[in-house]
Structures are given as structure tokens and as C-alpha cells.
Amino acid sequence: MTEPALKILIIGPSNVGKTALLKRYCDNDFDSNDASATIGIDLYVKRLSVRGKTYRVMLLDTAGQERFRTLSTSYYRGAHGIVFVYDVTNRTTFEQMDSWFAEAEANTAVAVAAGSTAKCQFCLVGSKVDRAGTSRAVTAEEGAALAAKYNDDDNGGGVGDDSGKPLFFETSARTGENVREPFVALVDRIVASGAANAPRRAAATVSLGADNNGEGGGGYLSSCAC
């Protein structure tokens, strides 16, 4: 039986550690010397069991550079979830989160097929928390407050229910702290909301150099069990 597929985007400014976060989560690998920027889109695949069912989670690592934003925008269509990443030691990246949320909300508002109420689920992540002791520029309270700011009361929960509020975590790809938790919690939220089974408009096709099996060969493809 084919595993249900979920599409999750990882977005945010350049150099906040999106790729490092994914590599640590998928491969338990961290390269402190790798400071290269993602060019376009990289694809990772993770098999994750949630609520007694296994899902094939496609994680798309999108470039933060402005010149690649159009390419990233085309990938919002069909997304079940989005992880927003900022650097806790760089306040500018945190202040840019409002524009990333606005872009995501504008693009995912039309991503759900007509007649479906299941919405794209959000998760906010503050990266590089291992440096917080000496270089923190954004408090955890500020991160939590930003997530609460984008609470969607119509996202399936009742009054006082946090199901519409983006999840919030602080992580460190260097130490592995809290790396797994955002993805597991987000997939659980997607499944609980019904978005995993809701019909969604297909994403526009942007070639990643697919091979004969339809797997992206132009990006990084990691298939690993959780």
C-alpha cells in the first residue's frame, strides 16, 4: 500500500540554518564548515509514523535569497505545512518573519481545493539556540509571541484552543537540540487537522532533474525512517 505523501516547505531568510536543520533531522549530520547557500530547491524525504500511520514526508528546502523567491512561490501550491526559520542570534532575520508569514498566507489561501476547510499548518523555528548564551538577539518569549500573533481561530479549534496557532520551537542543528520535535509536531498537527486527507490543488511543475522513477535528482534526496 502506498504511503500517503505530505509536502512541507522550509522557508526563511538566507543563512539562518534551514539546510543544516534538515540535514541534522534526516541524516543526523552537521557540517560546521558548510556555509553554502541553497540554490533554488533541495528535496529531502522522511518516512514518519504518526497516530499509527506512516507518511512519506517531502521536505522542500527553499532558497532564502530574493532572486529565488519566484521559484519558491510556485512551491506553495499543494503544501500541507510550512516551517518558518529565523536565527535567534540575528534580529534582522526575526523581523523579516512577518513578510514571510504574509507571503505564505497569501499563497496558501488558494492552495486548498474548493470545498475543503483543511488549511496549511505553520511552525515557527528559532535556529542556532546553541549560541543563545553569548549571542542571543531574540528571546524565546518574543518567538512565542510571534507565533501567537498568527493564531487562526478558524483552523479547527474552539475558543481558547491553540490548534490554530503556529507551533513554536527553538532548535540547534549543531547539538541536535529540539531538531526532531518541530517536524513530528507539525506532521501530527497536519494529520489531526484533516489536511493530510484533504484534496489540494497540485503544485506547478518545476523540474528538479527527475529520474525515471519521478524522484528529484537535481536536489538532495534523503529517504530515511524516523
Stockholm file with secondary structure:
# STOCKHOLM 1.0

chainA/1-226         MTEPALKILIIGPSNVGKTALLKRYCDNDFDSNDASATIGIDLYVKRLSVRGKTYRVMLLDTAGQERFRTLSTSYYRGAHGIVFVYDVTNRTTFEQMDSWFAEAEANTAVAVAAGSTAKCQFCLVGSKVDRAGTSRAVTAEEGAALAAKYNDDDNGGGVGDDSGKPLFFETSARTGENVREPFVALVDRIVASGAANAPRRAAATVSLGADNNGEGGGGYLSSCAC
#=GR chainA/1-226 SS CCCCEEEEEEECSTTSSHHHHHHHHHHCCCCTTCCCCCCSEEEEEEEEEETTEEEEEEEEEECCSGGGHHHHHHTSTTCSEEEEEEETTCHHHHHTHHHHHHHHHHHHTTTBCTTCCCCCEEEEEEECGGGHHHHCCSCHHHHHHHHHHTCCTTSSCCTTCGGGSCEEEECCTTTCTTSHHHHHHHHHHHHHHTTTTSCBCCCCCCCCCCCTTSCCSSSCCCEEEC
#=GC SS_cons         CCCCEEEEEEECSTTSSHHHHHHHHHHCCCCTTCCCCCCSEEEEEEEEEETTEEEEEEEEEECCSGGGHHHHHHTSTTCSEEEEEEETTCHHHHHTHHHHHHHHHHHHTTTBCTTCCCCCEEEEEEECGGGHHHHCCSCHHHHHHHHHHTCCTTSSCCTTCGGGSCEEEECCTTTCTTSHHHHHHHHHHHHHHTTTTSCBCCCCCCCCCCCTTSCCSSSCCCEEEC
//
